[in-house]
Amino acid sequence: MKAERPYPQVHITPKGQRALQAGHPWVYAGEVTELTGPVEDGGLTDIIGSKGAYLGTGFYNLSLIHISEP
């Protein structure tokens, strides 16, 4: 059984997923498709790819760029 993750989720587009997997350090706001759970500025979030795969955990930033650390 998978462990429950305590963080809200940020779902991203396939383009955003490709960028992260290629080593890009953040996700642009336009690549975010859905926020699941209460997201706080500066809080940790799980990054979820377009097909539901966990990609990493990062910091949420309410600016135009969402910072992540895969």
Contacts in CASP RR format, 6 or more apart in sequence:
PFRMAT RR
TARGET T0000
AUTHOR 0000-0000-0000
METHOD contacts of the structure
MODEL  1
MKAERPYPQVHITPKGQRALQAGHPWVYAGEVTELTGPVEDGGLTDIIGS
KGAYLGTGFYNLSLIHISEP
5 46 0 8 1.000
5 54 0 8 1.000
7 44 0 8 1.000
7 45 0 8 1.000
7 46 0 8 1.000
7 57 0 8 1.000
8 35 0 8 1.000
8 36 0 8 1.000
8 37 0 8 1.000
8 38 0 8 1.000
8 39 0 8 1.000
8 45 0 8 1.000
8 46 0 8 1.000
8 60 0 8 1.000
9 34 0 8 1.000
9 35 0 8 1.000
9 36 0 8 1.000
9 37 0 8 1.000
9 45 0 8 1.000
9 46 0 8 1.000
9 47 0 8 1.000
9 48 0 8 1.000
10 27 0 8 1.000
10 32 0 8 1.000
10 34 0 8 1.000
10 35 0 8 1.000
10 36 0 8 1.000
10 39 0 8 1.000
10 45 0 8 1.000
10 46 0 8 1.000
10 47 0 8 1.000
10 48 0 8 1.000
10 60 0 8 1.000
10 66 0 8 1.000
10 68 0 8 1.000
11 32 0 8 1.000
11 33 0 8 1.000
11 34 0 8 1.000
11 35 0 8 1.000
11 36 0 8 1.000
11 48 0 8 1.000
11 49 0 8 1.000
11 50 0 8 1.000
11 52 0 8 1.000
12 20 0 8 1.000
12 27 0 8 1.000
12 31 0 8 1.000
12 32 0 8 1.000
12 33 0 8 1.000
12 47 0 8 1.000
12 48 0 8 1.000
12 49 0 8 1.000
12 50 0 8 1.000
12 55 0 8 1.000
13 30 0 8 1.000
13 31 0 8 1.000
13 32 0 8 1.000
13 33 0 8 1.000
13 50 0 8 1.000
14 49 0 8 1.000
14 50 0 8 1.000
15 31 0 8 1.000
16 24 0 8 1.000
16 27 0 8 1.000
16 28 0 8 1.000
16 31 0 8 1.000
17 49 0 8 1.000
17 50 0 8 1.000
17 55 0 8 1.000
19 27 0 8 1.000
19 31 0 8 1.000
20 27 0 8 1.000
20 47 0 8 1.000
20 55 0 8 1.000
20 68 0 8 1.000
20 70 0 8 1.000
21 55 0 8 1.000
21 70 0 8 1.000
23 70 0 8 1.000
25 67 0 8 1.000
25 68 0 8 1.000
25 69 0 8 1.000
26 65 0 8 1.000
26 66 0 8 1.000
26 67 0 8 1.000
26 68 0 8 1.000
27 47 0 8 1.000
27 65 0 8 1.000
27 66 0 8 1.000
27 68 0 8 1.000
28 64 0 8 1.000
28 65 0 8 1.000
28 66 0 8 1.000
29 63 0 8 1.000
29 64 0 8 1.000
29 65 0 8 1.000
29 66 0 8 1.000
32 66 0 8 1.000
33 50 0 8 1.000
36 48 0 8 1.000
39 45 0 8 1.000
39 60 0 8 1.000
40 60 0 8 1.000
41 60 0 8 1.000
41 61 0 8 1.000
41 62 0 8 1.000
42 59 0 8 1.000
42 60 0 8 1.000
42 61 0 8 1.000
43 59 0 8 1.000
43 60 0 8 1.000
44 57 0 8 1.000
44 58 0 8 1.000
44 59 0 8 1.000
44 60 0 8 1.000
45 57 0 8 1.000
45 58 0 8 1.000
45 59 0 8 1.000
45 60 0 8 1.000
46 54 0 8 1.000
46 56 0 8 1.000
46 57 0 8 1.000
46 58 0 8 1.000
47 54 0 8 1.000
47 55 0 8 1.000
47 56 0 8 1.000
47 57 0 8 1.000
47 58 0 8 1.000
47 68 0 8 1.000
47 70 0 8 1.000
48 54 0 8 1.000
48 55 0 8 1.000
49 55 0 8 1.000
55 70 0 8 1.000
56 68 0 8 1.000
56 69 0 8 1.000
56 70 0 8 1.000
57 68 0 8 1.000
57 69 0 8 1.000
57 70 0 8 1.000
58 67 0 8 1.000
58 68 0 8 1.000
58 69 0 8 1.000
58 70 0 8 1.000
59 67 0 8 1.000
59 68 0 8 1.000
59 69 0 8 1.000
60 66 0 8 1.000
60 67 0 8 1.000
61 67 0 8 1.000
END
